[in-house]
Structures are given as C-alpha cells and as structure tokens.
Amino acid sequence: MTYTLNEILFAFSLTLFAGLATGVGSALAFFAKQTNTRFLTASLGFSAGVMIYVSMVEIFVKGRDALESVAGPSLGYLYTTLAFFCGILIIALIDKLVPSFENPHEIRDSSEMLAVDDEESKKRRNLHRMGLFSALAIGIHNFPEGLATFVGGLQDPALGISIAVAIAIHNIPEGIAVSVPLYYATGSRKKAFFYSFLSGLSEPIGALLGYFFLLRYFNDFVFGLLFAFVAGIMVFISLDELLPTAEKYGEHHVAMYGVIAGMAIMATSLLLFV
C-alpha cells in the first residue's frame, strides 16, 4: 500500500493530538479547584464505549477482511483472532511489568495520590518518585496507542478521528496522574507540566516508529494483522483501565450511560460514512 504525504501527515497529526491531551489533564489539575467526578466518569465511560465498539465492529472486521482476502476465510479468521489476542497479551504484559505503585493505570483517586506518609522527610520524595514513574509508565503505555491512532488515520480518516478522540479523553486523567504529585513535591507548575507533556509525546513517537519500521512492509496481510492487534489493545485498555477508573468514583450508572452514548455516537458516525 502506498500513502500520500498528506495522508501520512494527517494520521500523524491525529496521534499528536491524542498524545498531547495529557497536557490538558495537567492544566486541568492546576486550574480546576475540584474535580467534576460525574463528568470525568461519563467521559471515561464514553471513551470506553467508543473504543470497544469501534474495535469489535470496525477495526476487527477490517482486519479480518484484509486477512481473508490473502489467506482465505478459515485461515484469515484464525490469523485475525490470534492477532487480536496477541494485542491483548502485549498490553497486559506492559501493564504487568510496571510495578503497581508507579503504574498510573492502577487506580488511585486524587486523595490517595496526595495522602502519602506523614513523615516529613519522605513525603515530597515519595510524591516526586510517584510523578516521575507515572510519566515513565504512561510513556510506555502510549507507544501502542500512538500506533493504533496512526494506523487508523492512514486507513480511514473518520475512523482515525474517532480513535484519536477516544484516546485523548483517556489521556486527560493520565496527565493529572503525572502532574499532581510532581506539583506537590516540587512546587513547580512548569516542571509538573513539562513531565506530563513529555509523557504524551511517546504517542507520536510510537507513530513515527510504526511509519519507519512498518510502512514499507504494508500489504493486506500486514495491515490485517496490525488492525486486529490494535483492536485487542483498545479492548484491553477499555476493560482494564477506563471502566475501572470510572467505577472508582462510585458513579456506576453514569459510567454505563457514558459507555452506551459512546457506542451510539460511534455507530452513528460509522453509518454516516457507509
């Protein structure tokens, strides 16, 4: 498959938009006096609904169609299924390899992030460590998300926009997870914002690596495997991170309404482009 420079730049701009949403989360942490938990819960549920629906209804199906056109119905479906679960396995391993204290996807609310030991000598050091390791962990997680957004934008602009918006919503609380402990540890808004911003840049870096190492080998077979792989990653992120985080705030029904709304809007947007 060959792509024009405009198509590549468009896909990359979507990835950049999604990654830099961590900076939005950082800014919100500084300027919002209190978190609107119902809005955050609905937003996370909405993002999960978009990602689950588009993964299972659109991305998985596109991957299967591409693989079946090369390998035939039975073998193509088998390859799609294996690639889907490989995506889940890879992102699960990344989650597992990051220790729970440093992993921003191991759910903590804002009071837990700030309620570190009362021992004066340890408090700031622990907060600083938490913020830095959160930035590192988010950077690791954002690599495959950047690849997912980039590939989606290359294949289908409407699909790429949907993925980018869903991941951007998902990245906002990650920015908060980095900036809050760093700000309270250092007293510097600039330093907290810088590390939050830096962690989001791993998403466009993931897109660049995908471009330089995968694009030259793109054909229907590679595309099908990659799309099924991306579907697995997005389903895992939704089930392991977005929905549990929404539930953490005790707004179960708000989260579910967000999920349904995300699915409905995603379905509507896909129908408009049929």
N, C-alpha and C positions, 0 to 999 in steps of 0.2 A: 504494500500500500504506500502511496506517496501523498504527502500533505503539502499544501502551500505554506509560505511563510506566515501569511495572515492567520491561517488555521492554527498553526503552532503557537503564535503569539497570543491568540485568543485563549487557547487552552491553558497556556502558562499564566495569563492574567487572572483566570479563574482560580488557579492554585494559589497565586499570590494573595488574592482577595480572601480566600478561606484561611490561609495561614496567618495573615495579619489581624484576623479577628481576635487573636489572643491579646493584642494591644488594646482593643476595645474593652475587653474584660478588665485589663489593668486600669484603664481610665475610669471605668465604672466603679472599681473598688476604691478609687481615690475621691471621686466626686459624689457618689451616692451615699447619703447618710445612713440609710438602711436598705437592705436587700428586699425587693418585692418578691417574696418566695413564690407566690401564686403565679406571677408572670414567668419567673425562672422555671418553675415546674412545668407550666404549659409549653414553654419554648423548648425545653429538653424533650418533652413528650412529642411535640410537633416534629422536631428533628429526627427522633427515632422513627416516627411513623413514615416520614419521607424516605428515610434510608432503608427501612425494612421493605416498604412497598416497591421502591424503585429497584432494589436489589433482586427481589424474588420475581417481580412481574416483568421487569425490563432488562436489567443487566444480565441476570442468569439466562434469560431466554435468548438474548442476543448472542451470548457466548455459546450457548447450545446450538443455535442455528449455524454459527460460523464453523463450529467443530463438526457438526453433522454434514455440512457441505463438503468437508475434506475427508472425513473418516467414515461416513455413513451413519445412519440413525442409531444403531445399537452402540457402536464404539464411540461415536461422538457424544452420546448422552453419558456414557461411562466416564469419558475424559472430563466432561463438564462437572459431573458430580465429584470426581476426585479433586479437581482444581478448586472447587468451592470449599471442600473441607480442608484442603491444604491452606487456603487463605485463613480459615478459622484457626487452624493449628499454629500458623506462623504468628498471628497477632496474639494468640493465647500464650505462646512461648515468650514473646516480648513482654507481656504483662507479668508473667511468672518470674522472669529474670530480674525485674526491677523490684527491689525489696519494698514491702508494703508501706513502710514509713515514708519512703521517698516517692512512692508512686501516687501521683495526683488522681489516678483513677480509683484508688482505694478510698472509699468515700469518707470525707470529713466535712462537717459543716464549719462555718466561719468561727464559731466559738471554740471548736476543737483545735482549729489552726492557731488560735491565739492563746489558748489555755495550756501553755507549756509549763514545765516545772516552775514553782515559785522561787526556786533557788536563783538568787540574783545573778550569780556568776555564769549560770548555764542558760538562762532564758534567751538572751539575744543570740548566743552562739547556736543554740538549737534551732531558733527561728531562721537564722541565716542559712544554716545547713539544709533545713527543710525547703526553703525557697530555691536554693541553687540546685538541689537534687530534683525538685519538681520541674524546674526548667529543663534539666537534662532528660528526665523521663518523658516529658511532653515532646521534646525534640525527637526522641526515639520513636514514639508513637506516631508522630506526624509524618514520618517518611512514607509509610504505605498509604496514608490518607492523601498525601500530595500526589502520589502516583495514581490513585483512584480518580481524583479530580481531573488530572491531566489527561488520562486515557479517555474518560467520559467526555471531556470537552472536545477532544480530537474526533471521536466517533460521531457524536451528536451534540451540537451546541445547546439545545434545550435540555438534554439530559445532563450535560456538564454544569449548566447553571443550577439545576436542581440539586445536584450533588454538592456543589460549592456552597450554596446557601445553607444546606443541612449541616455540613461540616463547620461552616462559620459559626452557626448557632452553638454547636457543640464545643467550639474552641473558646467561646467567651468565658465560661466558668473556669476553663483551664488557665486563662490569663489571670483571673482572680487568685487561683491556687498558687501561682508563682509570685504575684506582686504583693499580696497582703503580708505574708510572713517576712519577705525581704524588706518591705517598708517599715514594719515594726521593729525589725532587727537593726536596720541601718539609719532609719530616719530620713532616707533619701528617696524622694519620689522618682528622681531621674534614674537612679540605679535600679530600682524595682521595675520601672517601666522598660528600661533597656534589656534586662534579662527576660522579661515577659515577651518583648518584641523579638528578641533573638531566638527564643524557643519556637516562635511561629515561623521563622524563616526556614526551618528544616522542611516545611511542606513544599515550598517551591524548589528547594534543593532536591527533594525526592522526585519532583517532576523533571528537573534537569538530568538527574541520573537515569531516569526512565527514557528520556529523549536520547541521550548519548549512547546508552548501552542496549536499548531495546528497539528503538525506532527503525534502525537499519535492518532488523530482522523481522519486521512486522509483515505478517501474511495472515490469512484467515485462521490458520491453526494457532499461531502465537496470540493473535487477538482474542480468539475464543477462550484459550486457557487463561489469559490475563483478565478478561472480563469476569469469568467465573470465579477466579481468585479474588478479585476486588469485591464481588458480591459477598463472598464469605467474610472478608474483613469488615465490611459495613454492617452485616448482620450481627457479628460478634460485638462490635463497638456499641451497637444499639442495645443489645440484650445485656451486655456486661457492664456498660458504663452509663449510657444515657438514662435508661429506665430506672436502674437502681438509684442513681443520683436524684432523679425526680422524686422517687418514693421516699428518699431520705428526709425530704421536707414535710412529709406527712400529708401530702395532697394527692392521694391515690386517684380519685376521680378526675381531678384537674389534669393529672398526667395522662390518664386514659383518653380524656376528651382531646388533649393535645395530639395524642397518637392518631386517633380517628381523623381529626382535622388534617393532620399531615398527610395521611393516606388519601383522604378525599381530594385535597388540593393537588397532590401529586398525580392522582388518577385523572383529574380534570385537565391538568396541563398536558398529560400524555395524549388524552383524547383530542385535544386541540391541534396536535401535530400529526394525527393519523392521516 
